[in-house]
Amino acid sequence: MAATNPASKRIGPIGALRQALVSWWQIVHLGAVMLVLAVSPSSHRAARRRQLAWHLVAVCAPMLPGFTVVGALISLVIIRIVTVTALSYGLSQYALEMVVRVLMLELIPLAAALFAALRATLPMAAEIAALRSAGHFDALARQGCDPRADEVLPRVLAGMFAVLLLAAVSCALTLLLAYLSVHGVTLGGFERYTRTVGRIFDPAVSLIFALKVLLLAGAVALIPIASALQAERRPGGWSSAELQSLVRMFLVILLIEAASLVGNYY
């Protein structure tokens, strides 16, 4: 029998493109399935609510204190640098606006998404891959349960909620720190401060900001778990798919950031 040429097993450009399109379509399909399951009455049963609550606490409780402290320290440094630089150039009236735009519109949502991905969604994707390769999904299916509703949905929702929670807490803390840094412990500048923040967050910017945070949350929650479901059913299968998951996630984050920049400044 003639030996098989290893080069003949290589996937050509068209095959690689087809695989990439199929992988992206599976991610989109999983997102649609998660949306349907999230609004389905069967997902609101007491047992599934308890499981979702457990995942929310298990994911968010360890991350929130550390991210809040580190975010506050970095925000204070950036606020100080911006205010001192603006004051030295005689542009102190623009310092607060620059701080809000740089931190709240750009850095905080990105930092929240990346932190949640590294600390929550990637480990949860590894759990999904391990459960699937161990046959846990098949066992649930034989019992008449839906593995996507029992195991995948709580982790996806917990990952999305983690990004939203980290972004909301950090934005609120940044607004407080920015006010204290510029006006001090007094209410004398509150009216001017709220007017400045309101001028920045007009309806268009507010809509773009909300969509950006929501899309980032969906990307870091869905892509790793979808890649885990696509991984081969064998021990260690997730390791070979993890790099692809990271590349896809960073690509989507880059596209979201670029779209938000275009929407905010053009």
C-alpha positions in Angstrom: 0.0 0.0 0.0 1.4 3.4 -0.9 2.3 5.7 1.9 -0.1 8.6 2.5 1.5 11.9 1.7 1.1 14.2 4.8 0.9 17.2 2.5 -2.2 15.8 0.9 -4.0 16.1 4.3 -3.3 19.8 4.6 -6.3 22.0 4.2 -6.1 24.4 1.3 -7.0 28.1 1.4 -10.6 27.5 0.4 -11.0 24.8 3.1 -9.5 27.0 5.7 -11.8 29.8 4.8 -14.8 27.5 4.9 -13.8 26.3 8.4 -13.4 29.9 9.6 -16.8 30.8 8.3 -18.4 27.8 9.9 -16.7 28.6 13.2 -17.9 32.2 13.1 -21.4 31.0 12.2 -21.4 28.6 15.1 -20.5 31.5 17.5 -23.4 33.5 16.1 -25.7 30.5 16.3 -24.7 29.9 20.0 -25.4 33.6 20.8 -28.9 33.2 19.2 -29.5 30.0 21.2 -28.4 31.7 24.4 -30.7 34.6 23.8 -33.7 32.3 23.2 -32.9 30.2 26.3 -32.4 33.3 28.4 -36.0 34.5 27.7 -37.5 31.0 27.7 -39.8 30.3 30.7 -38.1 27.0 31.3 -34.9 28.8 32.1 -36.6 30.6 35.0 -37.3 27.6 37.1 -36.1 27.6 40.7 -33.2 25.1 40.1 -31.8 27.0 37.2 -32.2 30.4 38.9 -30.2 29.0 41.9 -27.5 27.7 39.5 -27.3 31.1 37.7 -27.1 32.9 41.0 -24.3 30.6 42.1 -22.3 31.3 39.0 -22.9 35.0 39.3 -21.5 35.1 42.8 -18.7 32.7 42.0 -17.6 34.7 39.0 -18.0 38.3 40.3 -17.2 38.2 44.0 -13.5 37.3 43.6 -12.9 39.8 40.7 -14.7 42.9 41.9 -12.6 44.0 44.9 -9.2 43.6 43.1 -10.4 45.2 39.8 -12.0 48.1 41.7 -8.8 48.8 43.7 -6.5 48.5 40.7 -8.8 50.5 38.6 -9.1 53.3 41.2 -5.3 53.6 41.5 -4.8 53.7 37.7 -7.7 56.2 37.3 -6.1 58.5 40.0 -2.8 58.4 38.2 -4.3 59.2 34.8 -6.5 61.9 36.3 -3.5 63.5 37.9 -1.4 63.4 34.8 -4.2 64.9 32.6 -5.1 67.7 35.1 -1.5 68.7 35.7 -0.7 68.7 32.0 -3.8 70.7 31.1 -3.1 73.2 33.8 0.5 73.7 32.7 -0.8 74.5 29.1 -3.6 76.7 30.3 -6.3 74.3 29.3 -7.7 73.4 32.7 -11.3 73.9 31.5 -10.8 70.9 29.2 -9.2 68.6 31.8 -12.4 67.1 33.2 -13.8 66.4 29.7 -10.5 64.7 28.7 -10.5 62.5 31.8 -14.1 61.4 31.3 -13.6 60.7 27.6 -10.3 58.8 28.0 -11.3 56.7 31.0 -15.0 56.1 30.8 -15.5 55.9 27.0 -12.4 54.1 26.1 -10.2 52.5 28.8 -12.7 51.2 31.4 -14.9 49.1 29.1 -11.9 47.6 27.4 -10.2 46.8 30.8 -13.3 45.3 32.2 -13.8 43.1 29.2 -10.2 41.8 29.2 -10.1 41.3 32.9 -13.4 39.3 32.9 -12.1 37.3 29.9 -8.8 36.3 31.7 -10.3 35.7 35.1 -13.8 34.3 34.3 -14.8 33.4 30.8 -11.6 31.6 29.7 -11.6 29.4 32.8 -15.3 28.7 32.4 -14.7 27.7 28.8 -12.0 25.3 30.0 -14.7 23.9 32.4 -17.1 23.4 29.5 -14.5 21.7 27.4 -13.6 19.3 30.3 -17.3 18.5 31.1 -17.9 17.8 27.4 -14.9 15.6 26.9 -15.8 13.7 30.0 -19.2 12.9 28.6 -21.2 15.0 31.1 -23.1 16.7 28.3 -24.1 13.3 26.9 -25.2 12.1 30.3 -27.5 15.2 30.7 -29.0 14.6 27.3 -29.8 11.0 28.2 -31.6 12.2 31.3 -33.8 14.5 29.2 -31.9 17.7 30.2 -30.6 20.4 27.9 -26.8 20.8 28.5 -26.9 24.2 26.9 -29.5 25.5 29.3 -28.0 23.7 32.4 -24.3 24.3 31.9 -23.7 26.8 29.1 -26.3 29.5 29.7 -25.4 30.2 33.3 -21.7 30.6 32.4 -22.5 32.9 29.4 -24.8 35.1 31.5 -22.3 35.2 34.4 -19.5 36.3 32.0 -21.6 39.0 30.5 -22.8 40.2 33.9 -19.2 40.3 35.1 -18.2 42.7 32.3 -21.2 44.9 32.9 -20.7 45.0 36.7 -17.0 45.8 36.5 -17.6 48.6 33.9 -20.5 50.1 35.9 -18.6 50.1 39.3 -15.4 51.4 37.7 -17.2 54.2 35.8 -19.1 55.3 38.9 -15.8 55.3 41.0 -14.0 57.2 38.2 -16.7 59.9 38.2 -16.3 60.3 41.9 -12.5 60.4 41.8 -12.5 62.9 38.9 -14.8 65.2 40.8 -12.7 65.0 44.0 -9.5 65.6 42.1 -10.8 68.7 40.3 -13.1 70.3 42.8 -12.1 68.7 46.1 -14.5 67.8 49.0 -17.1 70.4 48.3 -20.4 70.6 46.5 -19.5 74.0 44.9 -18.6 72.5 41.6 -21.3 69.8 41.4 -23.5 71.8 39.0 -20.6 72.6 36.6 -19.4 69.0 36.9 -22.8 67.4 36.0 -23.2 69.8 33.1 -19.8 68.8 31.7 -20.5 65.1 32.0 -24.0 65.6 30.6 -22.5 67.5 27.6 -20.2 64.5 26.9 -22.8 61.9 27.3 -25.3 63.2 24.8 -27.9 60.6 23.4 -25.7 59.5 20.6 -22.6 58.9 22.7 -24.6 57.3 25.5 -26.1 54.8 22.9 -22.7 54.0 21.5 -21.3 53.5 25.0 -24.1 51.2 26.0 -23.8 49.2 22.8 -20.0 49.0 23.1 -20.1 47.6 26.7 -22.9 45.2 25.8 -21.1 43.9 22.7 -17.8 43.6 24.6 -19.6 41.6 27.3 -21.2 39.3 24.6 -17.9 38.8 22.8 -15.8 37.8 25.9 -18.6 35.6 27.2 -19.6 33.8 24.0 -16.4 33.3 21.9 -14.4 31.3 24.5 -17.3 29.0 25.3 -18.3 28.6 21.7 -14.7 27.6 20.9 -14.8 25.1 23.8 -17.9 23.5 22.3 -16.2 23.3 18.9 -13.0 21.7 20.4 -12.4 18.0 19.8 -14.0 15.6 22.3 -10.8 14.3 23.9 -8.7 15.2 26.9 -6.6 18.3 26.0 -8.8 19.2 23.1 -9.5 22.6 24.6 -5.7 23.4 24.7 -5.5 23.4 20.9 -8.6 25.5 20.5 -7.7 28.1 23.2 -5.3 30.1 21.0 -8.0 30.3 18.3 -10.4 31.5 20.9 -8.1 34.3 22.0 -7.4 35.4 18.4 -11.1 35.5 17.6 -11.9 37.4 20.8 -9.2 40.0 20.4 -10.2 40.5 16.7 -13.9 41.1 17.7 -12.8 43.5 20.6 -10.6 45.4 18.1 -13.5 45.7 15.7 -15.8 46.9 18.4 -13.3 49.5 19.6 -12.8 50.8 16.1 -16.5 51.1 15.5 -17.0 53.0 18.7 -14.2 55.4 17.8 -15.7 56.0 14.5 -19.2 56.6 16.0 -17.9 58.9 18.8 -15.5 61.1 16.8 -16.5 61.1 13.2 
